[in-house]
Amino acid sequence: MPLPEKCSGEREHFRGFINQCKLHFQLQPVTFSHDAFKVGFILTLLQGKALTWASFIIEHNSPLLCDFEEFLATIATIFGEPDYTATAEATLLHLSQGQRSVAEHPLSAMEKKHRRQNNRCMYCEGNGHYVGNCPVKAGNSYSCTIIPEITTSNLFVPVTLSWGSTSVSVKAFVDSGAAGNFLDITFADKMSIPTVPTDSRPLMKNPLVVG
């Protein structure tokens, strides 16, 4: 069984990636008999900003490394969709057919042969040109812009944490798509930052931004 494709933390691919990993766990229960094996398997398949986040919990020996359910809940909160149903509904609402009508089926073998014999364009059936330089097709073309890759250093900003009469300067990992602000419990314990137990259930299921 092939390995899942590596995950960079894109929300639209995260759910499928996790489901593929779970399938490996189900089909190989002996290999993945412990939580640490499952977490480790997922960590080896992360890259980009997801790997940057994973490196932090590895370097700080986070308890998440040995608790698969908590690890899954945490990584899903950061990189998963806040509401899968709402996202799916929005995707369906924005589906469009494009410029061609339903009647424009793919060309049959006979039609392709007819157009080749009569020097007609495979796209618009016009004369005097081929599909490679078809003016009709060119009118429906799209352009794209390649955005330079963001470096790891751009993902961190200096911040100061203050509580009581104490403060500490650290670097925070920036994820503009995250649905909240998070602090690793291991770091909090190390710095003696006071914590308050909370209900682990989500406070809301709707996206923070609609539109």
C-alpha positions as CSV (number, residue, x, y, z in Angstrom):
1,M,0.0,0.0,0.0
2,P,1.6,3.3,-1.0
3,L,2.3,6.0,1.5
4,P,0.0,9.1,1.7
5,E,1.4,12.1,-0.1
6,K,3.2,14.5,2.3
7,C,1.1,17.1,3.9
8,S,2.2,20.8,4.1
9,G,-0.8,21.9,6.2
10,E,-3.2,23.0,3.5
11,R,-6.7,22.8,4.9
12,E,-8.3,21.4,1.7
13,H,-5.9,18.4,1.7
14,F,-5.6,17.8,5.5
15,R,-8.7,15.7,6.0
16,G,-7.9,13.3,3.2
17,F,-4.3,13.0,4.4
18,I,-5.4,12.0,7.9
19,N,-7.9,9.5,6.6
20,Q,-5.2,7.9,4.5
21,C,-3.0,7.6,7.6
22,K,-5.9,6.1,9.6
23,L,-6.4,3.5,6.8
24,H,-2.7,2.5,7.2
25,F,-3.3,2.1,11.0
26,Q,-6.4,-0.1,10.4
27,L,-4.7,-2.3,7.9
28,Q,-1.5,-2.7,9.9
29,P,-2.7,-2.9,13.6
30,V,0.4,-4.8,14.8
31,T,2.8,-2.2,13.3
32,F,0.8,0.7,14.7
33,S,-0.1,-0.9,18.1
34,H,1.0,2.1,20.1
35,D,0.1,5.8,20.0
36,A,3.7,6.8,19.6
37,F,4.0,4.8,16.4
38,K,0.9,6.4,14.9
39,V,2.0,9.9,15.8
40,G,5.6,9.2,14.5
41,F,4.2,7.9,11.2
42,I,2.2,11.1,10.6
43,L,5.2,13.3,11.6
44,T,7.4,11.7,9.0
45,L,4.9,12.7,6.3
46,L,4.7,16.4,7.2
47,Q,6.5,19.2,5.3
48,G,6.5,23.0,5.0
49,K,4.6,24.9,7.8
50,A,3.2,21.6,9.2
51,L,6.7,20.3,9.7
52,T,7.8,23.5,11.3
53,W,5.0,23.1,13.9
54,A,5.9,19.4,14.3
55,S,9.5,20.2,14.9
56,F,8.5,22.4,17.8
57,I,6.7,19.6,19.7
58,I,9.4,17.1,18.9
59,E,12.2,19.4,20.2
60,H,10.2,20.1,23.4
61,N,9.3,16.4,23.8
62,S,5.6,17.3,24.0
63,P,3.2,14.8,25.6
64,L,1.4,14.8,22.3
65,L,4.0,12.5,20.9
66,C,2.6,9.6,23.0
67,D,-1.1,10.5,22.9
68,F,-2.6,9.9,19.4
69,E,-6.1,11.3,20.1
70,E,-4.8,14.5,21.7
71,F,-2.2,14.9,18.9
72,L,-4.9,14.4,16.3
73,A,-7.3,16.9,18.0
74,T,-4.5,19.5,18.2
75,I,-3.2,19.2,14.7
76,A,-6.8,19.2,13.3
77,T,-7.5,22.4,15.2
78,I,-4.5,24.1,13.6
79,F,-4.5,22.7,10.0
80,G,-8.0,21.2,9.6
81,E,-11.2,22.9,8.5
82,P,-13.2,24.4,11.4
83,D,-16.4,23.2,9.9
84,Y,-16.2,20.5,7.1
85,T,-20.0,20.8,6.4
86,A,-19.9,24.6,5.9
87,T,-16.8,24.3,3.7
88,A,-18.4,21.6,1.5
89,E,-21.6,23.6,1.1
90,A,-19.7,26.7,0.1
91,T,-17.7,24.6,-2.4
92,L,-20.9,23.3,-4.0
93,L,-22.4,26.7,-4.2
94,H,-19.4,28.0,-6.2
95,L,-19.2,25.1,-8.7
96,S,-19.6,26.3,-12.3
97,Q,-19.6,24.6,-15.6
98,G,-17.4,27.0,-17.4
99,Q,-17.9,28.4,-21.0
100,R,-19.0,25.2,-22.7
101,S,-22.6,24.0,-22.8
102,V,-23.9,20.6,-21.7
103,A,-24.4,19.6,-25.3
104,E,-20.7,19.9,-26.0
105,H,-19.7,16.3,-25.3
106,P,-16.1,15.1,-25.8
107,L,-15.5,14.4,-29.5
108,S,-16.2,10.9,-30.8
109,A,-13.5,9.0,-32.7
110,M,-15.5,9.5,-35.9
111,E,-15.8,13.3,-35.4
112,K,-12.1,13.6,-34.7
113,K,-11.3,11.7,-37.9
114,H,-13.7,13.9,-39.8
115,R,-12.0,17.1,-38.5
116,R,-8.5,15.8,-39.2
117,Q,-9.5,14.9,-42.8
118,N,-11.0,18.3,-43.4
119,N,-8.3,20.3,-41.6
120,R,-10.8,21.6,-39.0
121,C,-9.9,22.7,-35.4
122,M,-10.5,20.1,-32.8
123,Y,-11.7,22.8,-30.4
124,C,-14.0,25.1,-32.4
125,E,-14.3,23.2,-35.7
126,G,-13.1,26.3,-37.5
127,N,-10.8,26.3,-40.6
128,G,-7.3,27.7,-41.0
129,H,-5.9,26.9,-37.6
130,Y,-5.4,24.0,-35.2
131,V,-6.3,23.6,-31.5
132,G,-2.8,24.8,-30.5
133,N,-3.5,28.3,-31.8
134,C,-7.3,28.3,-31.7
135,P,-8.5,31.9,-31.1
136,V,-11.7,30.7,-29.4
137,K,-9.7,28.6,-27.0
138,A,-7.3,31.4,-26.4
139,G,-10.1,33.6,-25.3
140,N,-10.9,31.2,-22.5
141,S,-7.3,30.8,-21.2
142,Y,-6.2,31.7,-17.8
143,S,-2.9,33.0,-16.4
144,C,-1.2,32.3,-13.1
145,T,1.3,34.1,-11.0
146,I,4.0,32.1,-9.2
147,I,4.4,33.3,-5.6
148,P,7.9,33.0,-4.2
149,E,8.1,30.3,-1.5
150,I,7.8,31.7,2.1
151,T,10.9,31.1,4.1
152,T,10.7,29.6,7.6
153,S,12.0,32.8,9.2
154,N,8.9,34.6,7.9
155,L,6.7,32.3,9.9
156,F,7.8,33.5,13.3
157,V,7.4,36.9,15.0
158,P,8.9,38.1,18.3
159,V,6.3,38.4,21.1
160,T,6.4,39.0,24.8
161,L,4.4,37.0,27.2
162,S,3.5,38.7,30.5
163,W,1.7,37.4,33.6
164,G,1.8,39.0,37.0
165,S,5.2,40.7,37.4
166,T,6.9,38.3,35.0
167,S,7.5,38.5,31.3
168,V,9.5,36.5,28.7
169,S,10.4,37.2,25.1
170,V,9.9,34.3,22.6
171,K,9.1,33.7,19.0
172,A,5.6,32.8,17.9
173,F,4.7,30.6,15.0
174,V,2.2,32.5,12.7
175,D,-0.6,30.6,11.0
176,S,-3.1,33.1,9.5
177,G,-5.6,30.2,9.0
178,A,-5.6,28.9,12.6
179,A,-8.9,29.3,14.5
180,G,-7.2,30.2,17.8
181,N,-4.0,31.0,19.7
182,F,-2.1,28.1,21.2
183,L,0.7,27.6,23.8
184,D,2.5,24.3,24.3
185,I,1.8,23.0,27.8
186,T,5.4,21.8,28.1
187,F,6.6,25.3,27.5
188,A,4.1,26.7,30.0
189,D,5.2,24.3,32.7
190,K,8.9,25.0,32.0
191,M,8.3,28.8,32.4
192,S,5.9,28.3,35.3
193,I,3.1,30.1,33.4
194,P,-0.2,29.7,35.3
195,T,-2.8,27.7,33.4
196,V,-6.6,27.3,33.8
197,P,-8.3,24.0,32.9
198,T,-10.9,24.3,30.1
199,D,-13.5,22.2,28.4
200,S,-11.8,20.5,25.5
201,R,-15.0,20.6,23.4
202,P,-15.1,23.4,20.7
203,L,-16.8,26.6,21.8
204,M,-18.3,27.0,18.3
205,K,-18.5,25.1,15.1
206,N,-18.9,27.9,12.6
207,P,-15.9,29.5,10.7
208,L,-14.6,32.6,12.3
209,V,-14.9,34.4,8.9
210,V,-17.8,33.9,6.5
211,G,-17.5,34.9,2.9
